[in-house]
């Protein structure tokens, strides 16, 4: 057995991601085309690669008929410039989930970003900002004060002003807010 037959660089020429374990067709250096190469992915992570992606292929016992792909990458789309320890999940449309030294960023580029659950979503932070418009389909329930851009009065302050006001020293409103 020759060591060079155990581990090879390969280029993905075709793929079938419809099975529980993706099947690849790869071309190993030297022009050797291997069919039905199983692609092993880390638990909890999967992607659908493009032909032309690169792989590390291992041949069990040096037998190229028993070739597996253990790592597949695609330098055409890989983000660069990360700092030590940073992590980025990315795709070919430049969308990213970026665990950076400055925080966590989800970059949807021009794609919508959706959070979907039948349970609740909790944001536990001292300040949550929305730079665009906010559209709400259901009720808004606030346990704290609500203010608008005028800023000096809260809704509870406006309610107290309304409930205590009179017209020409007459009675206060009989219907309170």
Secondary structure, DSSP 8 states (H G I E B T S, - for coil): --GGGTEEEEEEEEEE-SSSS-EEEEEETTTEEEEEEEE---TT------TT-EEEEEEGGG-GGGEEEEEEE-TTT------TT-EEEE-TTS-EEEEETTEEEEE-TTS------SS------S----SS----SS----SS--B-TT-S-BHHHHHHHHHH-BSTT--B-SS--
